Amino acid sequence: MQSVIAAGLILPELSRTVADEHLEELAKLIQTAGARVVARVLGKRNSPDSGTYIGKGKAEEIKSLVGLHEASLVVFDDDLSPAQIRNLEKLIGVKVIDRSALILDIFAGRARTREARTQVELAQLEYMLPRLTRAWTHLERQGGGAGGGAKRGVGETQLELDRRIVRTRIAKLKEELKHIEKTRSTQRKAREAAFTVALVGYTNAGKSTMFNRLTQGETMAMDKLFATLDAKSAKIAAEMPRPTVVIDTVGFIRKLPHHLVASFRSTMEEAVAADLVLHVIDASHPQYAEQREVGEQVLSDLGIDRERVFEVYNKADAIDEHFAMRRRNSAVVSALTGEGVDRLIEMIRDRERDGGEMMHLAIPHSESRLLARLHELAEIHEQSTSDDGVIVDAWVPKDVVHLFRAHVVRRSRTAVA
């Protein structure tokens, strides 16, 4: 197993406690990537050093630790510039990467579907492009014309060629993602009649376990960061006013690489398009409030209205029995044991009912256009035909209930009013 040193910087806006927490999360990311953290280093500066980020003195300290622990990699908790990486590698003598590169590597190892693999490769290449270096200086310039000799054109450096190849590949991947997004949009349209519930939240908050609990499914649920990369959907296992689909999405994390956010935008659009969003929060985590804030910021960036969000404080089985959340539209549950899940399902039912009304209608044959309109706008539960018209049980959205109010009948009647 690879030995790694985790490094970070305490800046004026960070307390030592918060900086330690961030470095602890970095250590978990390193473990998720399959390596072992052998030492941790925290520097303190008013601002990052332009040459080495952490300062030459701390870089020398890291070099000593590399020799002591025979480490082969140093990972920094913040993004480094290409120049900082080069300088640190020369000084320390081993490979240096930043948090973004580490997360991209984890995503690359977890990607299974064509969509996830395409998204991750795109993010990796966009991250890599400004960091390409002139590694082939011995090649100098390639000949620009046939026949060689002094009459050749200027040609291209190897670096320019590499950049052109990467840009071409980026363009191709973006086109592939457009086609994949069209397929995903078609899938969303097929679900339009259903009420959709998206699970979002910090990575390892228990979304996959919650998905399994609500759908009686068997999605992989692991105690690891980013166990789920692909959006998955399944019907809820409970009786609901409308057909209800639950969607599991990729987890959030602080300092998520912006290229990755952009690439996974289509996956997160599942949450944007959902009727209800369950923001799953690990209530047992010491920094659950900060993780909640990270999630709230991502939801805000996606333009999701807070009124569409329920906060679900998960892992009730691992917290103090006196833990109580008084925030509006919130529930405390254990997806693992099922505690509180029935109440959560009832909250989802209430939200579905709030959005419309179950109506028992008798529509005359002469009102065929109105019947067609009902099928277009409502969720039909049951329909039968009589001599005088059509009897329909339907869930009708609130904003169009008035169109059908005149045809409401008592359930005991069978004739058209």
N, C-alpha and C positions, 0 to 999 in steps of 0.2 A: 504494500500500500504506500502511495506517495506521501512523503512528509512535507507539510506546508506550514509556512509562517503567516499569520494573519496580522495585518497592520492597519492602523487608523490614525486619525488626527483629531485632537480636541481643539475646536475653534471657539472663539468668544461666545457664540450663540448656543454652544453645547455645554452641558454640565458633564462632570466626570461620570456620573451615574448613567446618563443617557448614552454617552460615548461607549461605555462598557456594554450596555445593552445592544447597541448597534454592532459592536465587535462580536458579541455572543451570537447574534443572528448570522453574521458573516461566517462564523465557525460552523454553524449548522448547515449553511449553504455549501461550505467546503466538504463537510461530511456527506451531504446529499450527492455531491459530485464523485464520491468514492475515495476521498483522500483523508488524511489524518492531520489535525492541527497539533503541532509540537511546541509552538510558542506564539505568544501574542504581544504586540508592541503598540503602544499608544504614545504618539508625540503630542506636544502642546505648542501651538503657535497662534499669533494674531491673524495670520493669513497663510495660505499654502505657499511653500517655496516654489518659485517658478521653474527651478532646475530639477529638483528632486521631490517636490510635493511635501515631504515629511521633514526636510532639512538634512544637511550632510552628516551631522552628528548622529541623528537617529538612524540614518541609512548605514553608517558604520556599525552601529549597534546591531542592526539586522544582519549585516555581513558576518559579525561574530557569532550570532545565533545560528545562522546557516551552517557555519563550520561546526559548531558544537553539536547540533542535532542532525547533521548531514541532510539538511532540507534541500529539495530540488525546485521549490516554487515559493514565491512570495505573492500574496494576494492583498491588494489594498481595498479598503471599504468604500472609496470614492473613485470617480472617474479620473484617470490620468491622461495627460496629453501624450502624443507620440514621443515628444522630446523627453518628457519626464521618464517614460518607460525605458527609452534608450539609455539615459543617464544612469538610472537605477540599476539596470542590468549590467552596465560596465562597472559600476562601483561595487555591487553586491556579488556578481559573478554567477547568478542563476536567473532563470526566467521570471519575469515580473508581469502580472496581469492585474486588472482592476475588477471591481464588483460586477460591472456590466458584462465583461468577457466571461466571467464565471457563470453568471446567470444564463447567458447565451449558450454556454457549453452544457449546462444542465438541461435546458430546453431541447437542445439538439439530441441529447441522449434519451429524452422522454418522448419525443415526437413519434407518433405511430401512423397517423393517417396522412394522406396526401396533403390535406390542407395544413396540418400542423407542421409537416416537414417543409412545405413551401414557405410558410410564414417564418419559420426559424432561419432557414437559409437566407431569405431576404434580409432579415434583421442582422444576421452575421455579416453579410457582404456590405451592408450600409455602414455597419460599425467598422469594418475592416478598411473600407475605401480610403478615408483620410489618413489611415495608419500604415498604408503601404510604404515601404522604404526601398531605396535603391540598393537592393541586395546583390545585383549582378554588375557591379561597377567594372569588372574585368572584361565585360562584353563591349563596353563603350557604346558606340552607336551602330545600329544595324544599317546595312547598305540600303540606300533608297532607290537605286536604279540598276538596270541589268548590265552585266559585263564587268562590274567592279571598276577600280581605278579612281582617279581624281575626279571624274565627271559624275560620280554618284551623287544623288541628292542627300540632304541632311539626314533623312530617315528619322527613326524613333528610338528613344532610349528604352531599355527593358522596362523601366518603371512606367513609362507612358503606355507601353503595350499592355502591361498588367492592368493598369487603370481602365484602359479601353475594354479589355476582356471582362472585368468586373462590372463595369457600367452596362455592357451588353447583357450580361447575365441578370443584373438587377431589373432591367427593362423587361426581359422575358418572364421573370418571376412575377412581376407586377401584373403582366397580362394574364398569367396563369391564375393569379388570385382573383382577378376580375371574373374569369369564367367560373371559378369556385364560388364566388359570391353570388353569381346569378343562380347557381344551383341551390345555394342556401336560401336565397330570397324565394325561390319556388317552393322550397320546403316550408318556409314561414307562411306563404299564402295558403298552402294545404292545411295549415293549422289555424287559419283565421277564425274558423267557427269555434275553436276551443279557447278556453281561458288559460293563459300561459303564466306560469310562475317560474321566475328565474332565480337560481341560487347564486349569490355572489359573496365575496368576503376574502379576508386575508388567507394566504396559503396555509394549509394545515389547520383551518378552523373547524373542519369536520363536515364540509359541504357534501363530499361523496357519501359519507355515512348517512347524512340527512337525506340525500337523494334516494339511497337504498331504503331508508325508513319510510319515506313518503310513497315510494313506488313499488316496494317489495322487490326491488331489483338486486343485482349482484355486481354493481360497479366496483372496481378496485378501490378499496379504502385503505390507505397506508399512512403510518405515522412518519411521513416524509414531506418535505417542501415540494410543491409542484408535482404531486402524484397524478393530477389530472390536467391535461392540456387541451383536450378536445371537448367541445360542447356536446353533451349527450341529452337526449330527451326521452321521456316515457310517461304514460298516463298515471295519474295519481291512483292509489289503490283504494281510496275511500269513496263513499257515495257523495257526489257533489251536485249542486244545482245545474251545472253545465259540464260537458266534457272538459277535463282539466289536465293540462300537460305540464310536467315539471322539467326544467332544463338546468343541467349542471354546467358551470363555466369555469374557466381558468382562474386560479387564485391571484390575489393582489400581493404586493410586497412593497415596502418603502424603497425608494431609489430604483424603481424598475426602469431598465433602459428604454429611452424614448423610442428607439427604433423598434423595439419589441412591442411596445404599446401600439405603435402605428401598424405594425404587421398583423397583430392580433385583433385589430379593430373589428374585423368582420365577425370574429367569434364573440366579442363583447356586444355586438349589435343585437345578439339574442336577448341581452338584458334590456337594451334600449327599447326593443319592440315588445317586451313582455307587459302583460296587464298588471302584474304584481311582482315586486322584487323582494326576495327574502335576503337581507344582509346578515349573513351568519357570522357571529363573533365568538371567539373562544373565550368564554367568561373565566376560565381557569388560568389564563395567561396573565402574568404579572403586568404586562403592558397592554392589556386588552383595550384600554381607552385610546392609546396611541394607534393601535391597529384599527380600531373603529374609525378614527380620524382619517387614516390612509384610505380606507374604503369609502368614506363619505366624500373625500376629495376626488377619487376616481369616478364615483357616481355623478358628482357635480360636473366633472369634466366631460362626461358622456351626455350631459344634459337631461339626466333622469330626475323628474320631479320627486321631492321628498314625500309627497302624499302617496306615491306609488310604492313606498318602501316600508317594509316591516323589519324591525331589528329582532333577530333571533339569537339570544344569548345561549350558546350551546355548551355542552359538557357540564351540565348541572350535577352529574354524578361525581365530579371532581372538584366541586367548590363548596364553600361554607354553606350550611343549610339556611343561614340567615340572609344569604345573597338575594337581593330583590332589585328589580329594575323598574323604576317608576316612569320611565320615558314613555311617551305616547306611542301607540302601535308597536309594542314590544312584547316578547315572550321569553321565558326562561325554560329551556328544554334540555333533554339529553337524547341526542340522536342514537346513542349507543344502547341505552336501556329503554327508550320510549317515553320516559318521564316528560310530561308537559306537551307531548306531540299532539294528543287529542285536542287540547285547547288551541294549539296552533292551527290545526286543520279546521276547527270551528271558526277561527279568525279569517281563514281563507274563504270559507263558505260565506261568512257575513259580507266580506268584500265583494264576492260574486253577486250576492243578492242585492247589495247596494247599487250595483251597476245596472240593474234591470228588474223585471217583474215576470213571474210566471202567470200566464194568461190562458184561460180556457175559452176558445173562440169558436163561433159558428159563422162561417163566411158563405153567403149565397153564391150559387154558381154564376150569377150575373156579375159578381165582383172578382172575376178571375185575375184582373190586374192587381188587386189588393192582395190576393193570395200569393201571387208571384212576388210581390213586394215583401210580404211576410217571410217567404223563403229566403229572400235576399238579405234581410236585415236581422232576422231572429234565429234562434236555435230551436228547431222543431224536435219535440220529444215524442209526440204521438200524433197520428193523423188518420182519420177515417172519413168515409163518404156516406151521406144520406141522400134521400130523394131531393131534399131542398138545398143542399150545399155540402160544405166540408167542415168537419169538426176537427179542431186542432188544439193540442196542448203545446205551448211554446214559451220559451224564455225570451222576453223582448227587452232590448236595451231601453233605458229610461227615456232617452231623448226622442224615441219614436213610439212610445206607448200610446200617445194621443191618437195616432193614426188608426189604431185598432180598438179603441175603447168602446165604440158604438156596437161592436160585435161580441162583447163579452157576455157569456151566459153561465148560468149555474151548472155545476157538474152533473146534476141529476137529470137535466133536460137533454134530450137527444135530437129534438127538432131545431131547425134554424129559427132564430128569433125574428 
